[in-house]
């Protein structure tokens, strides 16, 4: 809906083919007005406001009048009397925007029908408020055909028992009098005295004007009820012939009028039949549109379920991918640690080789000391010292051997553990890759 609003706020609504295009897809948009989520209804009303404003002054503005009259305004009038303030205000703003940007008598006739006495009181009040906007904002040319229809719904509303409806009708009556001063008396003639007294605050002289209109209507009715008196024919034959000729001319004139009225009646009956046929066609089209809309809605719900399922699968795949990445990072760390241990092992081996070389050198020196033992006491002492050193070196060597052995055992254990971890990680990586491929 927000994307549609942005689209309609551009120049797309002013194109020549916009009305035909929007007529095909308007019903799914209007179906959003029946959504139980008030935010959706509010956004839909704002989209309709943007469409009305965007189409104003465009190449298809005349045809948009039919779109608004046939589809948009009737749908908005169904929710304008909602008890929810958000829905009622949003739909009212949408109707006002349409009336501001599209001045068509068919739209006004929809409002007149909605303000009829048999309608809901809240709907009548809102419709009369809309009619006041029509009277104040539309041109005299557009209002020429609407004065009689608006007057017929104002009189019952002024006599209505609901206070807010009477107040709205009085405000609309003030605008009606300023626009149609010659038709105000006919409307006020059927308003009761109590309502006329209340109307005096906004329409001064309403009581007097109503009384004058009622007197004129009574005089006209009395004149229509009184019989036509014919003069007696004169005694002369010539005068009788003249009266007979005049009566014949009157009869012919009356017959011509009757024939004209009959032709008009036939023409009206033909138009009425065409309108009935058009109405039945529109009803069938509406039923087909509602059926197609319900099918479209079910298809949308199925697609939404599929989208949710695919989103769930995608989230599972992302989670598995994250696990796989974590396992790969863990494997890389293990490989790095194994390389460090291998380098440490090589360093220990070099150290052991150096110790062995030193031990061999000291052993050869000890043998030479043993051969020269008897030659000199100093040599003996040196030999003893060298022997002590050799023993010390041997003990150091043994300690180094034991440390090397323990270090080698530890190295073998770490290597076995790392190899097992690497094998396990590789198996997990393969399993995760297979799951990822299946989910994709």
Secondary structure, DSSP 8 states (H G I E B T S, - for coil): -HHHHHHHTTTGGGSTTHHHHHHHHHHHHHHGGG-S-HHHHHHHHHHHHHHHHHHTTSTTHHHHHHHIIIIIHHHHHTTTT-SSHHHHHHHHHHHHHHHHH---HHHHHHHHHHTSTTS-HHHHHHHHHHHHHHHHHS-HHHHTTTHHHHHHHHHHHHT-S-HHHHHHHHHHHHHHHHH-TTTHHHHHTTS-HHHHHHHTTTSTTHHHHHHHHHHHHHHHHHHHHS--------SSHHHHHHHHHHHHHHHHHHHHHHHHHHHHHHHHHHHHHHHHHHHHHHHHHHHHHHHHHHHHHHHHHHHHHHHHHHHHHHHHHHHHHHHHHHHHHHHHHHHHHHHHHHHHHHHHHHHHHHHHHHHHHHHHHHHHHHHTTTT-HHHHHHHHHHHHHHHHHHHHHHHHHHHHHHHHHHHHHHHHHHHHHHHHHHHHHHHHHHHHHHH-
